[in-house]
Amino acid sequence: MTASSNNSLIERTEVWRGKKKIMARGLVELTKVKERYDSILDANGPIIIMNNDFVVNAYVDIRKRGCKLRIITEITMDNLSYSKELAKYAELRHLDGVKGNLGIVDGMSYGAAATSEEKLFPTQYIYSTVKSFVEQQQYFFDMLWKRSIPSELKIQELEEGVEPEVIETIRDPIEIRKIGDTLIGSAKEEILILYSTARAFYRQDKIGRIDALIRALIHNPDLKLKILTPIIDNLNKHSLQKLNAVKEHNQNRSGKRIDIRQIEPTMQTRVTVLIIDRKYALIIELKDDEKDESSRAIGLATYSNSGPTVLSYASIFESLWMQTELYRRIKEANSQLEVHDRLQREFINIAAHELRNPIQPILSLSEIVRNSEVGQENRDLLDVVVRNAKKLRQLTEDVLDVTRIESNSLQLNKEEIDIENLVLHVLRDYQVSTRDRLKLGLVHDDDDNEGDTGNNPVKSGRVIADRYRIQQVLSNLISNAVKYTSEGGTISVIVKRNDLQTSIDKTVTIRVKDTGSGIDPNLTPRLFSKFATSNKITGMGLGLYISKSIVEAHGGDIWAENNGQDEVGSTFSFTLPLK
C-alpha cells in the first residue's frame, strides 16, 4: 500500500480474493459512483452479470442517480440474449476479441479480473486508486470505446446472419499474402484480378499465387477467373503457359473459364486488386516495381468485405475489362483501315501516274496542231482540247500531291530564293491572262495604291524554301482569287517582313487580297480541308489543302478571312521563316 502526500485520496493497490469478498467490495464501489462507471467485459461477462441480481440492481441504481454506465464487450451468439438484456441498463458497445474484465469509477479507482470462465464469478480481483495507473486504464478504455460499435448494430448482424462489414489496413507482407491465399481458397463463383504491372504478375507467380489459382480452378468446376494485366512476353511467358494449359484442358467443360486480357501502358494502375465473388476485396499498393521479392515491392494493403467498397472496385475492374476489349477492336479496325488506306493510296498513285503519261502528249500535240491550224473554227475547238487537257494535268498533279502528303512522302528541295521575285514571276502569268478584266499587282505593305504593277522595290528579304512548291501555293491562292473576283476587280499580293527587334521568330507574310465575293461562312471551318469547295465554282477543292500542307512543311502558317466591313472580298495569308 502506498500513500501520496499531495493528494487527500489515499493511493493504494489491493488484491481481493474469494467470490464473496469480491462481490461485497465490488458492490460498495458501485454505490460510490457519482458521474460515470466504465467497464470492459469479455464474452462471458454479460452472462455472469445478468445472472447476478445484486449487480443488476446496482446498475439500475447507478442509472437512477443520473450517472453514466458504459460497457464494452464482445457480443456473440452465445451471449446474445444476455447482451440484449444488459443493453437495457447500460450504453453497450461491441468490440471483437475483448479479453479480461475491468471497471473504472469516476476516473478515480480501478478494478480488474482476469479472463473469466463461463458462468463463473472471478475469484481474484485487483483494485487500485493509484492516480497514474487509473488514468492509464481510463485512456485505454476511451481508446477502445472509440473503436467499438453500438451493440444494436452487432445484435442486428447476428440475428439477421449478416457478416459484419470490415475495412482493414494491413502492413505486414506475410499477413497480406496469407489473406490473399485464404481469399482465393474460399472463392466459389468468380475471381477477378487486376495486376498493376507485368512484374507484379511475375512476382505473384514466383510466390506460388498462380499455382494457387490453378488449384482453386481444378477444385471448383464452377469457378471463373478473369485477369487484367500488362504483359511482357519474356517476363510473363511461364505464368501464361500454365494458365493457358489449364484453359485448353478445360475449354470444353461448361462453367469453368479462364480469361486473360492485356492492359495497355496507358491503363496501368499502381495497385493490384483481388476481388472474390464480388464480396471480398484485397487492394495491394505497389511501392517499388524494381524489386524481385514481393515482400519488398508492395506497400500497404486494404482488405474489405464492405458491399459498396467491393462493388466499386468490381465496377472499376469491369470498366477496364470493357475498355481493353474496345481497345482491341479499335486496334484491329485501325489496322484494317491502315491497310485499306495504303491500298487506296497506292491505287490513286498508280492511277494518277497512268493518267499523267497520256496527258502530256495530248497537250503537246494539240498545241502543235492548233498553232499550225489556219481555220479559226478549228483553232477554237483545239483551244477547248488544250484547256481541258491542262485542267486534267493539274488535277492529276493535285491527286499525286495529296497522296504524297497523306503518306508523309512530300519532299522539299529547299534553296535560297527572293520572295518578291517569285511573287512577280507568278503574277506575270496571271497579268497576261486577266489583262482585260482584272487588275493584279504586287504592293508593299505601306503602299496605299493596291493596283501597283510591281515597279516599286519591296525589301522583304530572302527565304530558304522549295521554289516550285511556294510557286504552287501562290498560284493556288491567286487562281482562287481570280475565280471569285468579278470583272473590274482588284487582286493585290502584299509582302511584309516581320523582323522587329522584339520578335523571336523572323518571318515574311504574303497576303493575297481580292475584291471578290468573299468566303462563304458555311465553308470557313473546313476551308483548308480536302474537297472543300463552293457550289458556285467547280473543282475538286484540293488546292487549299495542298497549300496548307506545303506551308506547314516549311514551318509557316496559313489562314484566311473576309475583308473589313467597309471592304468586299477576302484575304488569304501565309508566312515563311526568313533566312
C-alpha positions as a printed NumPy array, in Angstrom:
array([[   0.   ,    0.   ,    0.   ],
       [   1.305,    3.495,   -0.889],
       [   0.232,    6.966,    0.156],
       [   0.54 ,   10.317,   -1.633],
       [   1.26 ,   13.405,    0.475],
       [  -0.005,   15.642,   -2.352],
       [  -3.47 ,   14.087,   -2.535],
       [  -6.17 ,   13.765,    0.093],
       [  -7.222,   10.442,   -1.508],
       [  -5.086,    7.616,   -0.224],
       [  -3.488,    5.801,   -3.17 ],
       [  -3.438,    2.056,   -2.7  ],
       [  -3.399,   -1.162,   -4.654],
       [  -5.032,   -4.313,   -3.301],
       [  -5.776,   -7.875,   -4.369],
       [  -9.196,   -9.202,   -3.397],
       [  -9.645,  -12.955,   -3.171],
       [ -12.774,  -15.031,   -2.896],
       [ -16.121,  -14.661,   -4.566],
       [ -17.931,  -13.27 ,   -1.508],
       [ -15.308,  -10.626,   -0.749],
       [ -15.062,   -9.581,   -4.392],
       [ -18.869,   -9.348,   -4.604],
       [ -19.216,   -7.323,   -1.393],
       [ -16.364,   -4.912,   -2.094],
       [ -17.422,   -4.539,   -5.728],
       [ -20.983,   -3.588,   -4.811],
       [ -19.645,   -0.995,   -2.371],
       [ -17.585,    0.54 ,   -5.171],
       [ -20.657,    0.731,   -7.409],
       [ -22.5  ,    2.711,   -4.728],
       [ -19.701,    5.308,   -4.829],
       [ -20.301,    6.183,   -8.5  ],
       [ -21.108,    9.898,   -8.763],
       [ -20.677,   10.609,  -12.52 ],
       [ -19.818,    7.511,  -14.524],
       [ -18.862,    3.888,  -14.389],
       [ -16.848,    2.471,  -17.31 ],
       [ -16.447,   -1.281,  -17.71 ],
       [ -14.888,   -3.792,  -20.11 ],
       [ -16.24 ,   -7.361,  -20.084],
       [ -15.075,  -10.386,  -22.022],
       [ -17.586,  -12.581,  -23.862],
       [ -18.568,  -14.359,  -20.605],
       [ -19.129,  -11.059,  -18.781],
       [ -22.734,  -10.371,  -19.902],
       [ -23.767,  -13.893,  -18.821],
       [ -22.183,  -13.535,  -15.359],
       [ -23.604,  -10.026,  -14.824],
       [ -27.175,  -10.801,  -15.88 ],
       [ -27.22 ,  -13.942,  -13.673],
       [ -26.356,  -11.833,  -10.628],
       [ -29.323,   -9.827,   -9.32 ],
       [ -27.134,   -7.802,   -6.928],
       [ -25.017,   -6.442,   -9.807],
       [ -28.085,   -5.799,  -11.97 ],
       [ -29.734,   -3.859,   -9.119],
       [ -26.519,   -1.861,   -8.636],
       [ -26.565,   -0.946,  -12.335],
       [ -30.197,    0.121,  -12.057],
       [ -29.335,    2.277,   -9.054],
       [ -26.448,    3.932,  -10.958],
       [ -28.808,    4.928,  -13.763],
       [ -31.405,    6.186,  -11.287],
       [ -28.798,    8.519,   -9.808],
       [ -28.29 ,   10.028,  -13.3  ],
       [ -24.818,    8.599,  -13.723],
       [ -23.364,    7.225,  -16.961],
       [ -22.864,    3.49 ,  -17.332],
       [ -20.697,    2.477,  -20.326],
       [ -19.789,   -1.134,  -21.089],
       [ -17.618,   -2.643,  -23.83 ],
       [ -17.944,   -6.38 ,  -24.523],
       [ -17.754,   -8.93 ,  -27.299],
       [ -21.284,   -9.829,  -28.344],
       [ -21.582,  -13.397,  -29.675],
       [ -24.342,  -15.838,  -30.48 ],
       [ -23.685,  -17.483,  -27.075],
       [ -24.245,  -14.292,  -25.059],
       [ -26.682,  -12.592,  -27.443],
       [ -29.77 ,  -12.75 ,  -25.216],
       [ -27.793,  -11.626,  -22.139],
       [ -26.229,   -8.75 ,  -24.101],
       [ -29.687,   -7.586,  -25.209],
       [ -30.788,   -7.515,  -21.563],
       [ -27.606,   -5.768,  -20.463],
       [ -28.198,   -3.078,  -23.108],
       [ -31.36 ,   -2.078,  -21.208],
       [ -29.271,   -0.906,  -18.24 ],
       [ -26.09 ,    0.398,  -19.858],
       [ -24.777,    2.038,  -23.009],
       [ -23.383,   -1.126,  -24.54 ],
       [ -20.837,   -1.409,  -27.341],
       [ -19.26 ,   -4.347,  -29.184],
       [ -15.564,   -4.971,  -29.878],
       [ -14.107,   -8.133,  -31.375],
       [ -11.693,  -10.15 ,  -29.268],
       [ -12.108,   -8.435,  -25.89 ],
       [ -10.03 ,  -10.131,  -23.175],
       [ -10.155,   -9.531,  -19.415],
       [ -12.574,   -7.551,  -17.266],
       [ -12.187,   -4.115,  -15.678],
       [ -14.203,   -1.304,  -14.145],
       [ -13.36 ,    2.37 ,  -13.52 ],
       [ -15.315,    4.551,  -11.04 ],
       [ -15.34 ,    8.267,  -11.893],
       [ -11.777,    8.014,  -13.155],
       [ -10.667,    7.659,   -9.509],
       [ -10.481,    3.913,   -8.835],
       [  -9.895,    0.874,  -10.96 ],
       [ -10.645,   -2.831,  -10.603],
       [  -9.757,   -5.734,  -12.878],
       [ -10.113,   -9.507,  -13.109],
       [  -8.512,  -11.982,  -15.461],
       [ -10.446,  -13.563,  -18.325],
       [ -13.493,  -15.234,  -16.852],
       [ -14.83 ,  -18.717,  -17.364],
       [ -18.384,  -19.321,  -18.488],
       [ -20.919,  -18.517,  -15.73 ],
       [ -18.157,  -18.468,  -13.086],
       [ -17.642,  -15.365,  -10.955],
       [ -13.96 ,  -14.323,  -10.687],
       [ -12.072,  -15.425,   -7.554],
       [  -9.263,  -12.857,   -7.786],
       [  -9.634,   -9.114,   -8.321],
       [  -7.098,   -6.258,   -8.428],
       [  -8.224,   -2.917,   -7.021],
       [  -6.235,    0.341,   -7.241],
       [  -6.601,    4.064,   -6.598],
       [  -3.096,    4.958,   -7.813],
       [  -3.788,    8.007,   -9.931],
       [  -1.287,    7.347,  -12.748],
       [  -2.442,    3.743,  -13.068],
       [  -6.14 ,    4.679,  -13.079],
       [  -5.536,    7.407,  -15.698],
       [  -3.711,    4.91 ,  -17.853],
       [  -6.616,    2.452,  -17.712],
       [  -9.119,    5.252,  -18.362],
       [  -7.155,    6.211,  -21.51 ],
       [  -7.144,    2.56 ,  -22.569],
       [ -10.914,    2.35 ,  -22.087],
       [ -11.599,    5.582,  -24.016],
       [  -9.449,    4.395,  -26.898],
       [ -11.357,    1.092,  -27.139],
       [ -14.687,    2.915,  -26.78 ],
       [ -13.945,    4.899,  -29.947],
       [ -13.067,    1.744,  -31.864],
       [ -16.127,   -0.235,  -30.731],
       [ -19.532,   -0.216,  -32.447],
       [ -23.037,    0.24 ,  -30.937],
       [ -24.456,   -3.017,  -29.611],
       [ -27.652,   -2.74 ,  -31.678],
       [ -25.605,   -2.993,  -34.906],
       [ -23.819,   -6.149,  -33.794],
       [ -27.041,   -7.657,  -32.448],
       [ -28.734,   -6.982,  -35.795],
       [ -25.845,   -8.631,  -37.654],
       [ -26.081,  -11.749,  -35.502],
       [ -29.865,  -12.011,  -35.648],
       [ -30.057,  -11.48 ,  -39.418],
       [ -26.999,  -13.59 ,  -40.213],
       [ -25.194,  -10.664,  -41.833],
       [ -21.414,  -10.761,  -41.905],
       [ -20.023,   -7.623,  -40.249],
       [ -18.514,   -5.158,  -42.69 ],
       [ -14.792,   -4.635,  -42.315],
       [ -12.248,   -2.274,  -43.854],
       [  -8.813,   -3.168,  -42.555],
       [  -5.343,   -1.852,  -43.372],
       [  -2.514,   -4.422,  -43.313],
       [   1.186,   -3.567,  -43.29 ],
       [   2.799,   -6.975,  -42.8  ],
       [   3.654,   -8.565,  -46.217],
       [   3.323,  -12.065,  -44.735],
       [  -0.155,  -11.28 ,  -43.436],
       [  -1.108,   -9.785,  -46.802],
       [  -0.015,  -12.985,  -48.535],
       [  -1.977,  -15.158,  -46.074],
       [  -5.153,  -13.138,  -46.628],
       [  -4.742,  -13.411,  -50.399],
       [  -4.286,  -17.183,  -50.242],
       [  -7.279,  -17.558,  -47.911],
       [  -9.495,  -15.486,  -50.177],
       [  -8.542,  -17.469,  -53.283],
       [  -9.169,  -20.733,  -51.439],
       [ -12.634,  -19.522,  -50.409],
       [ -13.759,  -18.482,  -53.913],
       [ -16.959,  -20.145,  -55.059],
       [ -18.035,  -18.317,  -58.213],
       [ -15.57 ,  -15.772,  -59.545],
       [ -12.056,  -14.399,  -59.087],
       [ -11.171,  -11.028,  -60.587],
       [  -7.534,   -9.902,  -60.531],
       [  -6.039,   -6.64 ,  -61.758],
       [  -2.234,   -6.663,  -61.693],
       [  -0.548,   -3.275,  -61.525],
       [   2.434,   -4.172,  -63.752],
       [   3.893,   -7.079,  -65.696],
       [   6.475,   -7.506,  -62.928],
       [   3.692,   -7.692,  -60.322],
       [   2.188,  -10.555,  -62.357],
       [   5.621,  -12.19 ,  -62.461],
       [   6.159,  -11.799,  -58.689],
       [   2.782,  -13.393,  -57.937],
       [   3.787,  -16.442,  -59.934],
       [   7.093,  -16.505,  -58.096],
       [   5.385,  -16.766,  -54.667],
       [   3.018,  -19.505,  -55.91 ],
       [  -0.113,  -17.391,  -56.385],
       [  -0.701,  -18.632,  -59.964],
       [  -0.449,  -22.23 ,  -58.751],
       [  -2.996,  -21.394,  -56.016],
       [  -5.361,  -20.043,  -58.655],
       [  -4.963,  -23.184,  -60.733],
       [  -5.677,  -25.387,  -57.69 ],
       [  -8.811,  -23.379,  -56.947],
       [  -9.986,  -23.805,  -60.555],
       [  -9.338,  -27.54 ,  -60.53 ],
       [ -11.074,  -27.975,  -57.157],
       [ -14.156,  -25.943,  -58.159],
       [ -15.553,  -26.682,  -61.643],
       [ -17.892,  -23.655,  -61.493],
       [ -15.2  ,  -21.097,  -60.725],
       [ -14.39 ,  -18.369,  -63.274],
       [ -11.135,  -16.432,  -63.416],
       [ -10.594,  -13.068,  -65.099],
       [  -7.163,  -11.46 ,  -65.133],
       [  -6.246,   -7.973,  -66.338],
       [  -2.509,   -7.424,  -66.554],
       [   0.207,   -5.678,  -68.506],
       [   2.268,   -8.34 ,  -70.265],
       [   5.957,   -8.532,  -71.138],
       [   6.458,  -11.649,  -73.236],
       [   9.749,  -12.895,  -71.813],
       [   8.768,  -11.984,  -68.221],
       [   5.246,  -13.441,  -68.12 ],
       [   5.692,  -16.337,  -70.533],
       [   5.83 ,  -19.016,  -67.809],
       [   2.723,  -17.736,  -65.99 ],
       [   0.704,  -17.518,  -69.184],
       [   1.754,  -21.008,  -70.269],
       [   0.488,  -22.528,  -67.025],
       [  -2.845,  -20.698,  -67.162],
       [  -3.337,  -21.418,  -70.854],
       [  -2.631,  -25.107,  -70.277],
       [  -5.499,  -25.262,  -67.767],
       [  -7.675,  -23.181,  -70.08 ],
       [  -7.115,  -25.511,  -73.04 ],
       [  -7.605,  -28.614,  -70.908],
       [ -10.982,  -27.405,  -69.679],
       [ -12.214,  -25.48 ,  -72.701],
       [ -14.992,  -27.985,  -73.374],
       [ -16.217,  -28.147,  -69.782],
       [ -19.142,  -25.85 ,  -69.002],
       [ -18.795,  -23.385,  -66.172],
       [ -15.006,  -23.311,  -65.985],
       [ -13.344,  -20.445,  -67.743],
       [ -10.061,  -18.551,  -67.676],
       [  -9.935,  -15.216,  -69.455],
       [  -6.782,  -13.08 ,  -69.572],
       [  -6.644,   -9.651,  -71.163],
       [  -3.701,   -7.347,  -71.586],
       [  -3.777,   -3.78 ,  -70.287],
       [  -2.063,   -1.168,  -72.389],
       [   0.586,    1.011,  -70.639],
       [  -1.79 ,    3.996,  -70.534],
       [  -4.277,    1.945,  -68.475],
       [  -1.83 ,    0.695,  -65.834],
       [  -2.517,    1.34 ,  -62.152],
       [  -0.381,    1.482,  -59.005],
       [  -2.384,   -1.188,  -57.179],
       [  -3.049,   -4.884,  -57.549],
       [  -6.704,   -5.707,  -56.898],
       [  -8.087,   -9.133,  -55.925],
       [ -11.89 ,   -9.469,  -55.866],
       [ -13.545,  -12.693,  -54.718],
       [ -17.196,  -13.44 ,  -55.577],
       [ -17.794,   -9.659,  -55.566],
       [ -17.933,   -9.932,  -51.757],
       [ -14.315,   -9.502,  -50.704],
       [ -11.55 ,   -7.252,  -51.987],
       [  -7.824,   -7.057,  -51.283],
       [  -6.092,   -3.97 ,  -52.666],
       [  -2.286,   -4.001,  -52.555],
       [  -0.217,   -0.876,  -53.185],
       [   2.843,   -1.019,  -55.412],
       [   5.839,    0.549,  -53.66 ],
       [   8.864,   -0.404,  -55.785],
       [   8.325,   -2.314,  -59.015],
       [  12.058,   -2.899,  -59.5  ],
       [  12.222,   -5.344,  -56.583],
       [  12.057,   -9.044,  -57.384],
       [  10.751,  -10.034,  -53.952],
       [   7.04 ,   -9.426,  -53.468],
       [   7.514,   -8.506,  -49.799],
       [   9.864,   -5.66 ,  -50.782],
       [   7.843,   -4.475,  -53.778],
       [   4.491,   -3.936,  -52.062],
       [   3.342,   -1.32 ,  -49.573],
       [   0.108,   -1.157,  -47.614],
       [  -2.851,   -3.411,  -48.359],
       [  -6.525,   -2.843,  -47.677],
       [  -8.928,   -5.705,  -47.035],
       [ -12.676,   -5.115,  -47.149],
       [ -15.941,   -7.003,  -47.261],
       [ -17.968,   -3.79 ,  -47.316],
       [ -20.51 ,   -4.126,  -50.11 ],
       [ -20.205,   -0.603,  -51.558],
       [ -16.398,   -0.728,  -51.433],
       [ -16.065,   -4.162,  -53.05 ],
       [ -18.65 ,   -3.405,  -55.733],
       [ -16.892,   -0.119,  -56.519],
       [ -13.645,   -1.978,  -57.22 ],
       [ -15.564,   -4.606,  -59.198],
       [ -17.093,   -1.799,  -61.273],
       [ -13.643,   -0.337,  -61.944],
       [ -12.425,   -3.785,  -62.978],
       [ -15.348,   -4.276,  -65.365],
       [ -14.796,   -0.818,  -66.87 ],
       [ -11.153,   -1.637,  -67.565],
       [ -12.194,   -5.054,  -68.872],
       [ -14.562,   -3.494,  -71.403],
       [ -12.005,   -0.827,  -72.318],
       [  -9.409,   -3.476,  -73.164],
       [ -11.903,   -5.227,  -75.448],
       [ -12.866,   -1.913,  -77.039],
       [  -9.198,   -1.019,  -77.455],
       [  -8.55 ,   -4.401,  -79.108],
       [ -11.401,   -3.895,  -81.553],
       [ -10.322,   -0.337,  -82.34 ],
       [  -6.77 ,   -1.555,  -82.876],
       [  -7.955,   -4.25 ,  -85.279],
       [ -10.216,   -1.791,  -87.093],
       [  -7.394,    0.743,  -87.272],
       [  -5.074,   -1.903,  -88.686],
       [  -7.634,   -2.762,  -91.335],
       [  -8.126,    0.916,  -92.119],
       [  -4.38 ,    1.391,  -92.466],
       [  -4.225,   -1.494,  -94.947],
       [  -7.22 ,   -0.118,  -96.835],
       [  -5.761,    3.388,  -96.784],
       [  -2.398,    2.127,  -98.042],
       [  -4.024,    0.188, -100.868],
       [  -6.156,    3.202, -101.732],
       [  -3.125,    5.499, -101.856],
       [  -1.244,    3.004, -103.985],
       [  -4.186,    2.783, -106.384],
       [  -4.55 ,    6.574, -106.611],
       [  -0.816,    6.967, -107.097],
       [  -0.728,    4.387, -109.896],
       [  -3.866,    5.812, -111.499],
       [  -2.5  ,    9.375, -111.368],
       [   0.79 ,    8.283, -112.921],
       [  -1.04 ,    6.36 , -115.616],
       [  -3.163,    9.437, -116.36 ],
       [  -0.119,   11.715, -116.45 ],
       [   1.61 ,    9.695, -119.185],
       [  -1.   ,   10.19 , -121.962],
       [  -1.96 ,   13.756, -120.92 ],
       [   1.348,   15.361, -121.853],
       [   1.423,   14.009, -125.454],
       [  -2.23 ,   15.02 , -125.925],
       [  -1.455,   18.525, -124.684],
       [   1.75 ,   18.929, -126.686],
       [   0.345,   17.59 , -129.972],
       [  -2.865,   19.598, -129.579],
       [  -0.889,   22.81 , -129.158],
       [   1.227,   21.973, -132.245],
       [  -1.852,   21.327, -134.355],
       [  -3.572,   24.456, -133.013],
       [  -0.6  ,   26.654, -133.841],
       [  -0.465,   25.275, -137.381],
       [  -4.204,   25.389, -137.994],
       [  -5.348,   28.364, -140.061],
       [  -9.102,   27.933, -139.674],
       [ -10.499,   29.894, -136.713],
       [ -13.234,   27.377, -136.028],
       [ -10.721,   24.539, -135.772],
       [  -8.429,   26.699, -133.614],
       [ -11.332,   27.339, -131.232],
       [ -12.023,   23.628, -130.987],
       [  -8.368,   22.887, -130.281],
       [  -8.367,   25.613, -127.608],
       [ -11.04 ,   23.613, -125.805],
       [  -8.904,   20.448, -126.054],
       [  -5.806,   22.243, -124.731],
       [  -7.686,   23.951, -121.909],
       [  -9.256,   20.732, -120.664],
       [  -6.003,   18.808, -121.042],
       [  -4.341,   21.404, -118.798],
       [  -7.149,   21.018, -116.244],
       [  -6.731,   17.25 , -116.334],
       [  -2.958,   17.641, -115.897],
       [  -3.479,   19.944, -112.896],
       [  -5.976,   17.549, -111.354],
       [  -3.548,   14.687, -111.804],
       [  -0.764,   16.669, -110.111],
       [  -3.095,   17.609, -107.246],
       [  -4.108,   14.   , -106.68 ],
       [  -0.452,   12.95 , -106.667],
       [   0.366,   15.72 , -104.171],
       [  -2.466,   14.651, -101.846],
       [  -1.168,   11.077, -101.971],
       [   2.346,   12.274, -101.1  ],
       [   1.042,   14.452,  -98.247],
       [  -1.026,   11.698,  -96.666],
       [   1.791,    9.173,  -96.96 ],
       [   4.266,   11.687,  -95.471],
       [   6.394,   11.462,  -98.595],
       [   6.132,   15.092,  -99.737],
       [   9.728,   16.111, -100.37 ],
       [  11.017,   19.686, -100.378],
       [  14.01 ,   20.803, -102.407],
       [  14.91 ,   23.92 , -100.472],
       [  17.123,   26.693, -101.736],
       [  17.632,   30.373, -101.071],
       [  15.059,   32.396, -103.017],
       [  13.998,   36.025, -103.235],
       [  10.327,   36.018, -102.317],
       [   9.489,   39.253, -104.193],
       [  10.949,   37.97 , -107.458],
       [   8.999,   34.739, -107.069],
       [   5.754,   36.648, -106.472],
       [   6.401,   38.851, -109.538],
       [   7.128,   35.779, -111.669],
       [   3.79 ,   34.161, -110.726],
       [   1.883,   37.42 , -111.149],
       [   3.134,   37.977, -114.688],
       [   1.411,   34.83 , -115.945],
       [  -1.912,   35.894, -114.439],
       [  -1.498,   39.546, -115.506],
       [  -1.314,   38.434, -119.118],
       [  -4.334,   36.129, -118.936],
       [  -6.548,   38.598, -116.996],
       [  -5.334,   41.891, -118.503],
       [  -8.699,   42.849, -119.93 ],
       [ -10.883,   42.244, -116.886],
       [  -8.841,   42.366, -113.594],
       [  -6.095,   44.47 , -112.053],
       [  -3.296,   42.421, -110.426],
       [  -0.125,   43.656, -108.774],
       [   2.484,   43.327, -106.053],
       [   2.375,   46.074, -103.44 ],
       [   4.393,   46.999, -100.388],
       [   2.685,   46.749,  -97.054],
       [   2.885,   50.547,  -96.607],
       [   1.641,   51.451, -100.124],
       [  -1.887,   52.784, -100.477],
       [  -2.035,   52.076, -104.177],
       [  -3.018,   48.419, -104.218],
       [  -3.01 ,   48.312, -108.006],
       [   0.718,   48.891, -108.351],
       [   2.28 ,   46.731, -111.027],
       [   5.401,   45.989, -109.071],
       [   7.689,   48.847, -110.123],
       [   8.298,   49.866, -106.509],
       [  11.061,   47.776, -104.925],
       [   9.96 ,   45.703, -101.942],
       [  12.624,   44.846,  -99.38 ],
       [  11.133,   41.754,  -97.799],
       [  14.239,   39.564,  -97.756],
       [  15.147,   36.049,  -98.777],
       [  13.817,   32.724,  -97.578],
       [  15.012,   29.119,  -97.684],
       [  12.227,   27.263,  -99.437],
       [  11.233,   24.96 , -102.275],
       [  10.802,   27.347, -105.203],
       [   8.381,   25.108, -107.096],
       [   6.181,   24.409, -104.044],
       [   5.919,   28.057, -102.925],
       [   5.124,   28.991, -106.515],
       [   2.406,   26.323, -106.372],
       [   0.939,   27.914, -103.207],
       [   0.935,   31.372, -104.777],
       [  -0.668,   30.039, -107.949],
       [  -3.407,   28.29 , -105.954],
       [  -4.246,   31.426, -103.959],
       [  -4.148,   33.789, -106.951],
       [  -6.126,   31.334, -109.082],
       [  -8.844,   31.169, -106.414],
       [  -8.92 ,   34.966, -106.214],
       [  -9.315,   35.212, -109.989],
       [ -12.225,   32.72 , -109.912],
       [ -14.158,   34.651, -107.275],
       [ -13.441,   38.217, -108.453],
       [ -15.735,   39.822, -110.989],
       [ -14.612,   41.901, -113.989],
       [ -13.097,   45.228, -112.97 ],
       [ -11.983,   43.933, -109.588],
       [  -8.556,   44.1  , -107.993],
       [  -6.206,   41.4  , -106.715],
       [  -3.196,   42.513, -104.68 ],
       [  -0.294,   40.427, -103.434],
       [   1.155,   42.114, -100.341],
       [   4.534,   41.136,  -98.883],
       [   5.637,   42.202,  -95.42 ],
       [   8.705,   41.494,  -93.302],
       [   8.129,   40.612,  -89.637],
       [  11.579,   41.131,  -88.16 ],
       [  11.146,   43.614,  -85.341],
       [  13.854,   43.523,  -82.685],
       [  11.298,   42.26 ,  -80.175],
       [  10.354,   39.324,  -82.423],
       [  11.951,   35.975,  -81.7  ],
       [  10.815,   34.325,  -84.943],
       [  11.547,   36.469,  -88.008],
       [   9.151,   35.773,  -90.869],
       [   7.729,   37.169,  -94.057],
       [   3.965,   37.317,  -94.615],
       [   2.447,   37.045,  -98.102],
       [  -1.195,   38.107,  -98.43 ],
       [  -3.419,   37.661, -101.493],
       [  -6.224,   40.203, -101.214],
       [  -9.155,   40.378, -103.634],
       [ -12.369,   42.335, -104.116],
       [ -14.402,   39.245, -104.919],
       [ -17.447,   37.623, -103.33 ],
       [ -15.671,   36.682, -100.061],
       [ -15.576,   33.419,  -98.14 ],
       [ -18.824,   31.523,  -97.6  ],
       [ -19.308,   31.344,  -93.759],
       [ -20.51 ,   27.747,  -94.105],
       [ -17.194,   26.875,  -95.758],
       [ -14.92 ,   28.632,  -93.228],
       [ -14.483,   25.747,  -90.693],
       [ -13.281,   23.328,  -93.391],
       [ -11.701,   25.792,  -95.79 ],
       [  -8.283,   24.095,  -95.782],
       [  -9.658,   20.547,  -95.758],
       [  -9.817,   18.181,  -98.691],
       [ -12.704,   18.647, -101.105],
       [ -13.768,   21.974,  -99.582],
       [ -15.354,   23.838, -102.483],
       [ -18.182,   26.255, -103.134],
       [ -21.174,   25.318, -105.239],
       [ -20.575,   28.437, -107.31 ],
       [ -17.217,   27.245, -108.615],
       [ -16.417,   23.805, -109.985],
       [ -13.335,   21.928, -108.845],
       [ -12.109,   19.195, -106.534],
       [ -11.28 ,   21.523, -103.65 ],
       [  -7.722,   20.224, -103.204],
       [  -5.701,   23.4  , -103.814],
       [  -6.047,   24.962, -100.345],
       [  -5.455,   21.61 ,  -98.62 ],
       [  -2.233,   21.147, -100.599],
       [  -1.203,   24.762,  -99.976],
       [  -1.682,   24.361,  -96.221],
       [   0.434,   21.193,  -96.173],
       [   3.221,   22.853,  -98.19 ],
       [   3.313,   25.98 ,  -95.99 ],
       [   3.317,   23.96 ,  -92.754],
       [   6.069,   21.717,  -94.138],
       [   8.15 ,   24.911,  -94.434],
       [   7.418,   25.819,  -90.798],
       [   4.89 ,   28.521,  -91.68 ],
       [   1.191,   29.188,  -91.078],
       [  -1.699,   29.848,  -93.458],
       [  -5.105,   31.411,  -92.797],
       [  -7.958,   33.255,  -94.481],
       [ -10.506,   35.926,  -93.582],
       [ -13.044,   38.174,  -95.19 ],
       [ -12.044,   41.816,  -95.548],
       [ -13.353,   44.502,  -93.184],
       [ -16.933,   45.738,  -93.101],
       [ -16.179,   48.636,  -95.453],
       [ -14.492,   46.347,  -97.98 ],
       [ -15.542,   43.479, -100.18 ],
       [ -13.647,   40.283, -100.893],
       [ -11.268,   38.196,  -98.8  ],
       [  -7.591,   37.848,  -97.938],
       [  -5.578,   34.633,  -97.855],
       [  -2.284,   34.89 ,  -95.959],
       [   0.688,   32.662,  -95.217],
       [   4.042,   33.077,  -93.514],
       [   7.516,   31.715,  -94.208],
       [  10.596,   31.906,  -91.975],
       [  13.197,   34.442,  -93.121],
       [  16.701,   33.244,  -93.836]])
